[in-house]
């Protein structure tokens, strides 16, 4: 697992039917499996379709996706056979993943992944305990039914279930939606910790303040293609209205002030620094 | 303007289980035309309060008056008819296959003449800026658009009190701002409409006349947005952060520059170029 490459990937839902829909129209994207990449774009831009290609839930209609040595291609001859290998390396956490718990105890639910990939009960138990520790669920919860946990705890449990398999790349679809601000911050700090330990993160989110605070790289998805990539500061300094996106409030502030005669650069993420620059700008 | 009392809540108390209280002695009053935001984290008791106000939970302790009347079995239905509610999940609130039919759903039960219904649906769609989407299907709408349709469906019934129960918590920042803007517009065109919004979003509270902060079932703070968000230490203790404009305002204040924080970012910043 080193580099993930999307090479002219097209994907069509329900081809040759009345529901025919071209979701991806030639996606070119490459990133390292140690990146913290955010995919942003308005509803229906193709973000979710892209991430479902990362563990071959979807296979390109044309073009190919290379995930390290694994090839997911429209060309059956080029397609890798070891799907289990890919599924172990790439962990996908869906939106509202808390609704996907199904075992009668928390520990069994988290053990399901490792067991499914052939681990012994003892080995699976060890991995589950480690994953639950990582997401901050204490031992006294292990024998509880997932339904006795709060919504936020259930979401952590679902994430533990994915982490227990030991993925090298963690793919997250709107992991903070529906959480209160403190809950969202805790959740993102957890992913930051996981990333610092060497696991790559691909994050789909609508929250540009989260992108600014956590992602190292951003790809803007628009109409089934990648419209631009760059660091958060690079992307947020551009006009994002054509893509139906709203900038983080710091950048909106800079845009408004620049429209009224200031010439602030887009490098301020810290409000004290921004305030100083505003004071300087006001004098001139 | 008429300042008739729309809601009078005194010492509202509720427990789901014996010995546990989700809500303890919460009192407040809401006058006609005012916008009250009830702010709190998950588990603060704000949803319990919303359910009591909308009649989804019975009154256990305390007193409640709506439109000057104590809700009873007899007047319950007529009081409820004056209240419109928008819930959290935009996808669970769509009942029809087009925007127009969805907004019309409530009106259809009133046996109105066709022309009048069409007119009311159009008016309601216009109030929330969705008049160009009347023929669209729900799957082609964003979350913010769906919630504005839900809002229009409720507004078409001409409620006196609008209750938003975490109506923006599942929306992205852009969708949230669309809904806030729709509400700001609504307050301009319908000054007699009263609003209660239950939320964990401090940015929404900027638009209100008054904010109540709930914590562990108790009323922890009560005041205007400016009174609430100026108390940084107290907010921190309640695990709440001031909205962005207040954080920027205090960074600027340290350098001797004043802005006037409010719901509209551009207006808040305007002292910087005037």
Interface residues (C-beta under 8 A of the other chain):
Chain A: X42 X43 X44 X150 X151 X152 X177 X178 X179 X180 X181 X182 X183 X206 X207 X208 X209 X244 X245 X246 X249 X250 X252 X253 X256 X257 X260 X261 X262 X271 X272 X274 X275 X276 X278 X279 X282
Chain B: X41 X42 X43 X88 X140 X142 X143 X169 X170 X172 X173 X174 X175 X177 X200 X201 X202 X239 X240 X241 X244 X245 X247 X248 X251 X252 X254 X255 X257 X265 X266 X269 X272 X273
